[in-house]
Amino acid sequence: MARVGLYPGTFDPMTNGHLDVIRRSLKLVDHLVIAIGVNATKTPLISLEERFALIEAEAGPIAREVGSKISTASFSGLVVDAADEHGATVIIRGLRGAVDFEYETQMVGMNRVMNPHVETVFLAASPETQFISSTLVRQIASMGGDIAPFVPSSVKAKVLAAVKAQRK
């Protein structure tokens, strides 16, 4: 039986930190569903379709290299429901520091009550990526800063194009 994991997030934009978690997750599961959360009250910088394409382009080769499978999906409800929908028994969460840990442990407790059949696994961010956040990448890009150290080059191009389109 294949081990299926769900890695939820907005991935707006996908960062080198996300790719690090994906790479490491693929050592733990046979199939990783990268699930993009959609919130009707938020306007993302990069469209859902573009985020799917970027994730598949960047994470697909990593999965093939290690002999695992990835797929992408979107969800707008509870993450435990998304896990059930995709047959995932594990939710993967990356932790950058103590603030993430406090928030995520609270979510684990709530998720466990709602669905005791799904476990959550925390992966501590690698030292070289622990300071990266999508929010900071968007802010740096909107202020004309260089985001190259924080995102893959394909993502950089999409972010810069999106920022330029917002200014028009």
N, C-alpha and C positions, 0 to 999 in steps of 0.2 A: 504494500500500500504506500502510495506516494505521500510524503510529508509536504503539506501545503501551508505556506505562511502568507500573511497579509501585511504589507507595509503601507500604512495609510499616511497621507499628508496632502498638502496643497501643491507642493512642488512648483511654486510660482515665485521665482524660477527654481529648477532643479540645480543643486549646488554640488561641488566636489564632496561635501559632507554627506549628501544623500547617496552619491555613488559609492562612497566608502561603506556606508551601512548596507547598501545593496550587495556589494562585493562580499562582504562578510556574512550577510544573511544567506547567500547562496551556498555557503558551506554547511548551513544548518537545515536547509529545506531542499526538497527536490523541485518544487515549483513555488515561485514567489509572485504573488499578485501585488502589483504596485497600484494602489487604489487612491485615486485623486478625489479628495473631498470637495464637494461643490456646495457653496453656501449662497443662497439666492440674495442675501443682503450685501454681499461683497462683490466688487468688480475686480477680477484678476487682471494683472498686467499682460499675461500671455494667455491666449485662448486655450480652452480645454483640448481641442484637437491638436494644437501646436505642442502642448505639454505631453500628450500621448506620443506624438512623433519623436520629440526630443528624448523622452525616457526610453522608447524602443530603440532609437539610434545609439544612445550611449550605454544603456544597460544590456541590450541584446548581445553584443559581442562578449561582454563579461560572462553572461550566463552560458553562452556556447563554449567559452574557454574552460569553464569549470564543469561542464556537462550537466547543467541544470536548465530549468525553463523559467522564463518570466512571461507575464502577461500584464496588460494594463486594464483598468476598469475605473469607473467613477461611482461615487456613492454620495447620497445627500442626507442619509439618516444616521443611525447609530453604527459605530464601527463594528460592534459585535454582530449586528445583523448583516453587514457586508461580509464579515468573516464567514458566517453561516452560508450566505449566498454563494460564496466561492469555494466552499469546502475546506476552509482554512481552520486549523486547530491551534495556530500560533499567530499572535499579533506581534510584529517586530516594531520596536520603538528605539530610536537613537536618543541618547542623552548627552547633552553638551556640558552639563554641570549641575550644581545643587538645585537651582531653580527648576530646571527640567525634571529632576528627580522628584521633587516635592509635588509638582503638578501631576506627573505621570503615575506616581504611586497612588494618588487619590483616584485617578481614572481607572487603574487596575482594580481597585476595590469595588468601584461601581460596576465595571464591566463583569467582574466575577459574579456579582449578585445577579446581573441580568442574564449572563450566559456562563455557567460554571464549566462548560466543556471547552472553552477557549482560554489558553494561557497567553500571557504577555511575556516577551523576552526583551530585556533591555540590552542594547549594545552601547557601551561607552564610546563616545567620539574619539577618534584617533587624535593625538596631540596636534597634528598638522591641520586638522579640520574643526577642532572643537569651538573655535570662535566664529565660524561662518554661520550666518542665518540668511534665509531668503529675504527677510525684511531689510536687513542691512545691505544686502546686494542691491535691492530695488532702490534704496535711499542713495547709495553711492552712485549708481547709474544715473539717477535723476538729477544728481548734482554734478554730473560730468566726470566723475572719478573712474579709475580703471578697475573693472571687475574681473579682469583676466585671471588673477590668482585664485579666484573663488568659485569659478564655474567653468565647465567645458567650453571650448571655443564655439561650438554650435549654439550653445545656450547664450553665450555672450552676444552673438549676432542677433538673436531673437529679442533679447532684452533691450539692446540698443535701438533696434528698429521700433520696438513697442514704445520706448521712451520718446523717441523722435516723433512718432505718430501722435502721442498724447500732447505734445507741445504745439501741434498744428491747430 
